[in-house]
Amino acid sequence: MVRPDLLSHYPRERTWLLPALQAVQRVEGWLSPEALDEVAAHLRVPRSEVWGVASHYPELRLAPRGRRLVRVCTGLACLARGGREVLGACEQALGVRAGETTPDGAVTLEELDCAFTCGVAPVAEVDHRYVGRVTPADAPRLVATADRDHSPARVTVTDRGHAPPVAGAGSPLARFAALKREAERRRTGARLAVGVGTCGLAVGAAETYEALREEVARGNLPFSVVAAGCNGLCWAAPVVEVLRDGRPRLTTGPITPDVVPRLLGALSANMARQDLAVDPEYMAAQQRVLIERCGMADPYDIADALRHSAYVALAHALEDGRPERVIEEVRAASLTGRGGAYFQTAVKWAACRAAAGQPKFLVVNGEEGEPGIFKDRHLMEGSPHRLIEAVVLTAWAIGASRAILYIHGEADLSAERVGVALAQARAWGLVGEEILGTSFSLEIEIRRGAGGFVLGEETALLESLEGQRAMPRTRPPFPVEAGLWGKPTVINNVETLFAVPSIVSRGGAWFAGLGGGHGTKLFGLSGHLRRPGIVEMEVGCTLRTLIEDVGGGIATGRPLGAIVLGGPSGIVVHPRHLDEPLVPRGPVNPGTGGVVALDDTVGVREAVRTLLAFNTRESCGKCTPCREGTARLLAMLDGPVDAGRVKPLAETVQLASLCGLGQAAPLAMLSALAEFPEALTRP
């Protein structure tokens, strides 16, 4: 029987079906038939439909697992770095195959499509704690069943915005000025910002953070130690940013606990240890707009965010009082959706504002379920107040009174930090009723996903929020006319919204002046690169710049074999295209920004198989061409591929699938056939 308190606080409405199932699973470990019945009874949803939803999401379990859960990532980035060998070593150590539980019920071993910490591949997950840069030799440690701490690595932090200032009076700018004064009053001195993002935690950032705190306190040193997000330098993690007023930032890494005394000794002597500093040219090659504060901002301190210009654009926009002007700046910026479709953002916004019906909704798609794509988590973990400001600005522009942040079910750190930022913004009068003394009010809530690549399709996400299986809707009507619960709705992804505060504060023309009118784009570099991580470049950069200049080239010393660009919905690129500019709808489309560089030891056939197998598993099943066609394309890889059979089938899948994910599913196969025909057609 399910504990009564697990369900009692959920209103008896279908929209709470997924959150209720997640709450039960967190406590029970799985969803038993009895638990499903109780959820059905409480929410007044037919039992068959509750089972239909529960069986639809990959992260929901309908069977019990072992007391410990070990998952090894075999996504493409981890595969390139030896993830399959790590999984094999774990199978040998446990005496079971992936997908099985040891006879004593101690450990369940599973494959993981992606851990979304590709910058520290290969990655394993032990009881929801990521461990990066693992090798087959680590297998006994990963699967150990003795009593030990397998809880997620965490750091001790303080919510530094819990004591809000006394509400001011006057215009929005006057009220905001009072908040800024309070933020300045709370200013701290020099600080050491540790990159405690998901990737950093996987390689020991929590231990570095605690070691720094202890040594700073022991030596009574003039530094505060901050648990920041990742600055994108996953390859150098754990990273520590040294931030001192009036002096250039010093980026150091990797800083392990044993290196901490050396770092602090050099700082105390006012010296910069060159052996610890990261090459500044790595940063100089980028155009860091969206991630400019990631790695330096304290995500738990709204005062720190305000001191560094957070919410300034919002205050000026509300003072101006013309929401249409925000839309016009976004239009002038030529901002397009960064989820891969590159649709004009301002067109969506204007259509929603003009649509009839209330209330209007803004939905932020932070699900990011594509293997090899991990940028949005870095943004949410590193600078959550920027996202909150962007949400408020967007909602004001489109006339929305409610916003929902839909965050991936396993992106716990993102959800935690965005939740803290949201609570602080509400307490400081920047979210909620009558924001900054205006008539504009906005309620924001956080919802969590439960896996499912199809949630990247905006109407499938709406279905999920309404308590249904996540399946795309037919269009028209479009969400801006009839979206969530039939009301006008805008859906944007995290990266798209992160550009909005800068566009509003600096002008659309400024953003359009970057990247040949396309602005900047985040890229997640992984695979065999020396410098995997998150970078921000002007649109139109080349793969050569990303792979050789920024990524540092191929770490194995072997020739570059192929590049997978854009994840499972993307393409396989031949090295002959290294100097082609990455432009939306150009010859080489950047897609969602995932860049997996593979040396010549990784077969193109194996890469295509990995991508296509994921698309096959993740098909929501609604469209027969997608559900059946992807499986048939995958089966063709078992022998010499006949291009004459592949192309008609791929064309059917592309033309007849309902959503963009199904339409893009054959792209990896088609691009590989075009660029590497010998790799697929030979026996």
N, C-alpha and C positions, 0 to 999 in steps of 0.2 A: 504493500500500500504506500502511495506517495505521501510524504509529509504534507499535512494540510497547508502549512505556511508557504509552501512552494508555489501554490496556485492561487491562494486566496486573494493576493493583492493584484492579480490581473483582472481587469474588467472583462465581463463575459461577452467578449466580442471577438470575431474571427481574426481580426488583425493581430491579435496577441498569440496566435497559434505557434508561430516559430519561436518567439521568446519563451513561451511556456515549455515547449519541448526542450529547448536548450537548458532551461533552469533545472528541469528534471534530470537531464543527462549529466549535468555538472555534479549533481549530488549522487545519483544512482550509478553512474558510469555507463549506462546504456538505457534504452527505452524498451521496457518489457511490454508485453501485450496488456497487462493490467494497468501499467502507467498510461499507455495510449488511451485506454478506456476512460481513465479518470480525467485526462486532459479533455477528451471529447465531451464528457459529461459537464465539466466545468464551463467550457467555452461554448457549449451547445452546437457543436459541429459534428456531423455524422461520423461514426467510427471509421467507416471505409475511407472517408476523405482525410481524416487525421492520419491514417496509415499511408495514404497516398502522398501526403506532404512529407511525412517522416522518412519514407523510403526514397524520396527524391533528392535529398541533400547529402552529399558525400560525407560530411562531418557528423551526421547523425548515425547512431549505431542501433541496430535492431537485434544485435546478439551480444552477449557478454564478452569481455576481453579478459586477458590476464591481469594479475595485480599490477604489473608494470607493462608499459607500452613503449616499444622501441620502433621508431620509424626511420628509415634511411632514404634520403632523397636520391632519386634516379632521374630527375629532370635533366635537360640537356647540359646545363652548366656543370652540374655535379657529375653527370656521366663522363664529361670530358676530363674531369679531374680525378676520376677513379671511384665514383660513387657505387658503381656496380660491383667493384672488387670489395668495397667496404661491406656491402650487403651480403656478398658471398661469405665473407669472414664471419659476419654475425650469424648467418645460417649454420656455419660449421661449429661455431662456439656453442650455439643453443641446441643443435641437432634437430632443427625444424626448418621448414621452408618459409619464405615470406608469405604472409597470410595465415599462418598457423600459430597455435599457442602451445607452449611446452606441456607435456603430459601432467605435470604437477600444477598447472594453472598459474605459474609464476610470471611468465613473460609472453607477451604477444609481439611478434615481429611482423612489420608491414613495410611495403614500399610507399614512398611519398612522392607525389607528382612534382611538387616544388615546395621548398621551405621558405622561399622568398627572401633568402639571405645569400643570394648568388655570389656576392662579393667575397665570401669566405668559404666557398665550396672546396671540397664536398662537405655536406652537412648531414648530421643525424639529429633526431629529436628523441629525447628520453624523458618520458612523463611530462611532455609539454615544455621541456627545456632544450633549446637548440645548442648543439655543440658543433663548432665549425673547424675547418681544416683537419678533418679526421682522416686517418689512414687505416688500412686493414689491421695494423698492429693494435689499434685502439679498440677493436671489437670486444675483447674480454671485459674491458672497463665499461663499455657501453651497455652490455647485456648483464652486468653483474646483478645478482638478486639479493645479495646480503643487505642488511639494513644500512642505508646510507641516504644522504639527502639528494633526492632527485627533483626537488621542487624547482620551479623556474627561478633562474638567477635574478635577483632583485637588488636594489640599492636602497639605502635609508635616505629618504628625501622628506622635505617639509613643504607643505603647501604654503607658499609665501604670499598668497593673495587673500588669505582667509579673513583678514581684518580690513574691510573696505573703508574708504574715507567717508566722511560725512557728505551727504549729497549737496552739491552746489546749487546755484540758481542762475537764471539768465539764459542767454542764447546757447545753442549747442556748443559753439566755440568757447564761450565763457565757462561752461560746465566742464568742457574737456580740459581747458587750461588748469582748472582746479585739480583735476585728476593727474595732470602732468606734474604739477607742483608736489603733489603727494608722492608720486613716483620718484621724483628727484630727491625728496626727503629720505626715501628708503634706499638710496644708492649705496652700494657696497664698493669696496676698493678693488684692488687687483684680484683676479680670480683665475682659477685653473678649471677650464671646462673640459670634462671628460666625455668622450663620445660614447655615451651609454644608449646607443640605439640597439635594435635587434641584432644587427651584425656584430657590433662591438661586444654585446653580452655573450654572443656565441663563442668569442675568443678571449674572454677574461676581463672585459671592461669593468664588471662589478668589483672584481678583486683589485683592479688598479684604482678605482674610485675609493674604496675603503682604505687601501694602503696610503693614498695621498691624504685622506682626511686624518688618519692617525699620525702620519709624519708631520703634517702641517701643525696639528695641535701639539705634538710633542716638542717641536722646535719653536712654537709660538711665532710662526712665520706670518707675514702680512698678506695672506692669500685666503680667499674663500674658495671652496671646492664645490663645483656645480656638476650635476648630472645632466648634461646636455644631450642633444641628439647626435646623429652621425652627420659629419660634414661632407660625406660622399667618398672619403678616402678609406674605403673598406679594406683595401690592400695593405694599409698601414696600421690598421686597428690592432690594439687599443690606441686611440689618438687622444692627445691632450692639447688643447689650445691654451696658450698663455696670453691672457688679456690684461694689459696695463694701460691706464689712461695716459694719453700723450705718446704712446710708443706703438710701433707696428705690431700686429698680432704675430705670434710665433706658433707655428703648427709643428707638433712633434709626434713621433710614433715610429714603430710600435713601442708603447710604454707599458711594460709588464711590471708587476710589483717589485721585482728585484732591481729594476732600472730606476724606480722612483727616487731613491736617495741621490743618485747621480744627477737627475734632473733638478731636484730641489737644491742640491749643492751648487750647481751652476747658476741657478736663478738667484740664490742668496749672495753669490759672488758677483752678481750682475754680469754674468757671462752667458753666451748662447752656445750650447753644445751643438756643433755642426753635425756631429754623428747622430744626433737625435732629431734634428730639424728635417722636415719634409721639403723637398725641392720646391721653392716658390714658383718656378716656371710652370708647375703642374696647375696651379691656380690661375696664373696669368694667361694661360691658353684658353681659359673659359670666359663666358659672359654670364656671371652669376647674378641673376635677378631674383628668381624664385627661391633659390637656396642660399641667398646671401647671408642669412642669419642662422642657418642650420649649422650646428656644431658650436656656435657661440652663444645662442640664446638659452636662457634658463627656462625650459618649458613649464616649470612649476611656479613662475613668478610673473604676474601680470605687470608689475612695476617695471621689471626689466624690459618687457615688451613695449611698454609705453615710452620708456626712455629712448628706445630705438625706433620710434616713429610708427609703431603699431596704432591703429585706429585713427591716425591723423586724417587719412583720406575719408574715412567715414564721417568724422566731425565736420570737415569742410563740405562734404556732400550734403549733409543734413542742414548745415547753415545755409547753403545755397538754396535748398528746398525744391529742387527740380529733379525728380528721379529720371526723367527722360534724358537729362544731360549725361547721366552715367551710361545709359544705353548708347548715346551718340559717341562718347569717348571710346567705348568698347568697339563700336562700329568703325571708328576712325583708326583704331589699332589693328583692324583686320584680324582680331583674335578668333581662332577656330578651335574646335574641340580637340583636346589632346588625348582622347581615348582611342584614336586611330582613324576616325571617320573624317575629321577636319571640317566639320560643318560650321558655318558662320554663327558664332555665339550670339551676336546682336540680333540676328534674325529670329532665333528662338525667343530671346528675351522680349523683343517688341511684340511678337505674336501673342505671347502669354499676357503681356500687359494689356493688349487690346481685346483679349478674349473675354466673353461674358461668363459670369459665374464666380461665386465666392464660397469658401475661401480659396485662395490660390496657394500652391505649394512649390517649394524648392526642395529637390531631392539631390543630395550629394552622393555620387557613386564612388565610395571608397572600398569597394569589394576587391578590385584588382586581383582576379583569380587566374591570370595567365602565367604559366611557368616562364621564368626568365625576366619577368617584369616586376620591379620592386621599388619604383620611384615614389609612388604615393605614400608608402609607409614612411620613407625617409622624411617627406614633407610634414606629415602629421606628427611624427615623433619629434622632429627638430624644431618646428615653428608653429605650434598649434594655434596661437593667437592670430597668426596671419590668416589661417583658414577661417576662424570665427569672424574676423573682420570682413573677409571676402563674402561669407555667407550673408552677413547682415547687409552689406552693400548690394549684393545681388537681389536679395529678397525685397529690399526697398525699391530697387529699380523696376522689378517686374510686378510689384504690388502684392507680394506674398505675405501672409501673416503667420505661416507655419513653415518650418524647415526641418528636414530629417537627414541626419548624417548616417548613411548606411555603410558600416565598416566591416571588413572581412572578419569572420568569426574567430580566426586564429591570430589576428593582428591585435593582440591584447595590449601591447605597449602603446600602439596608436590610439586605441579606444580609451585607455587610461588617461593619457596626456590630453587628448581632446576633451575628455570629460572634465578634467581639472580646469582646463582653460575656459570651458563653457561655464562652469560654476563660478569662476572668478569674474568673467565678463558680466554674468548676471548680477553678481554682488556689487560690481562697480558701476552698474547702470548702463552697460553697453549692450545688453541683451535683455529682453523681457518687455515690461510695460513702459511706454512713453520714453523711448531711448533718448538720452541726453536732453530730456525735457520736451521732446517733440510729440506729435500725435501718433508717431509710428511705433508700433509694437510688434514684436516677433518672438514667438516661442520656438525653441530649437530642442529636438530630442535626438538621442543616439539609438540606432538599431544595429544589431549585429547579424551578419550573414552566417551561413553554415556551409560554405563551399558551393561550388557550381560555377563553371566557366560561363554559363549562359547568363549569369547575373550581370555580365558586362553589357548585355543588351538591355536598353533602358526600359522597355515595356515588361520584360521578364522580371526586372527588379521591382517594378510596380506591383506585379502579381504577387511577388514574395511578401511585400509590405502588407498586402491585403489578406494574407494568410492562405494563399493558393500555392500550387506547384509553380515553380519559376519557369514559365513558358512564354515566349513572345506573343504579343497580340497582333492581330491584323491591323493594318493602317491604310487609309484613314479610318477614324479620326486620329490625329496626332496628339501626343501628350499635352502639348501647349493648349489644346482645345478641350480635351477630355482625358485627363491622366489619372492621378491617384484619386480613387473613389469618384471618378467621373468629373473631377474638377481640373481647371487649367493648371498645368504642372511643367516646370522646367527641371530637366535632369542634366547636371554637369558633373564631370569627374574632378578629382582633387587638383590635378595639375592645371587644368583650365582655370579654376577659380583662383588659384594662387597668383595668377598674373593680374587679377582685377585690381587689388589695392595700388600696385605700382602704376597701372594704366590710369586710374582715376587721379592719382596724386601728381603724376608726371606728364600726363596727356597721352591720348591715343597716337598722336603723330610721333611721339618719342618711341613708343613700342614698335610702331610700323617702320621706323627707321632701322630696326634691327633685323637681321636675317633676310634682307631683301624684301621687306614688307610682311614677313611671316613671324617675326619676333624670335624668341628663344625656345629651345626644346630640351627636355631632360632625356638623357640616355643612360640606360643601365648596362654597364660593360661587364662581361663575364666570360667564362670559358678559359682559354689558355693564355689570357693576357697577363702581363706582369703587374698591371695596375687595375684590377677590377674594382668597380664601385659606381657611384652616381656622378655624372658630370652634366653641366648645363652649357650648351653651345648655341650660337646663332643658327637658325635654320639655314640650310644650304651648305653646311660644312660637309666634308667628305669622309668616307669610311677610312681613308688613309690617315686623316687627321685624328680620328677617334682611336684607331687601332695602334698606329705607330707613335704619334706625337703625344697624345694624352694617355692612351692605354699602355704605352711602353713597349709595344711589340709582343711577340709570342714568347712566353716564358720558357718553353721547352727547347728553344733554339732551333726547332724544326720549321719548315716552310708553312706559311698559312695555307690551309686547305680550302676552307669555305667559311662564310659568315651567315649565321641565321639572324635575320633582321625582322623584328616585330613579333616574336613569339609564335605560338601555334597558328595564328592567323596571318603570319608573315610569309617571307620568302627566303629561299636559300640563294645566296649571292656568290658569284665567282670572284676570285681576287682581281680579275681583269677590270672590275667595276670600282676599284678602290678610289678612283679620282672623280667619280660621278657625284655631283652634289645631291645631298639628301633633301629632297623637296617633296611635299605632299602632292600626290598624283603625278610625280615625275617618273623618269625611268627607274630610279631606285627610291622607293617610298619609305620614309622613316617609320611609318606605322606607329605603334605604341612606344617605340624607343628602345626596345630590348635589342642588344647587340651581343651575340654569342660568337666569339671568334674560336674557330677550331683549327688545330694543326692538321697535317696530312695523315695522322694516325687514326683519326676518327672518320669512318666511312660515311659518305653522304647518304647511302641507303639507311644506315643505322640512325642518322639524324632525322631523316624523313619519317622513318618508322616511329621514332619517339614522339614526334609532333603529331603525326596522324593517329597514333594509338590514343593519345590524349584527347584529340577531337572526337574520336569514336566513343570513348568512355563518357565524355562529357556532353554528348548530344542529349538534349532534353527529351528527344523522342517524338516531338510533336509533328515534325515534317518527315515523311517517308524518305524523300531523297537524301536528307541529311542522315537520318538514323540508319538506313540501309546502305546508302552510297558510300559513306565514310568507311564502313566495315568492309565493303567490297574493295575499295581502293587499298585499304590496309592489307587485305589478303593477297593482292597482286604483288606485294613486295616480297612474298615468299619465294618467288622465282624471277626469271628475267621479265622485266616490265615491258609490256606491249603498248607502245604509245598509241597505236590505233584503237585499243580498247579503253585506255585511260582517258583520253581526251573527250570522247562523247559522254562518258559517265561523269567526269568532272564538270562538264558543261551543264549537265542535268542538275547536279547538286548545286551549282552556282546560280542557275536561273530559277530553280523551283523551291529553294529553301526560303523560309519565311523571314529569317533574320540575317544580319550581316555576318554573324559568326559561322553559320552554316554555309553562307555564300563564299566565305574566305577559307573554309576548311581544306579545299583541294590545292590551295596556292603553293604549299610546300612541295607537293608532288609535281605540280606543273612546272614550277620554277626549276626544280632539280632536273627534270627531264630536259628542259631547255638549255640549262647551263652545264649539266654534268651527265649527258646522255649515256656515256659509257659506264658510269657508276650504277645505273639502274637497269640498263638493257642487257648487259652481259650476264652470263650464268653466274 
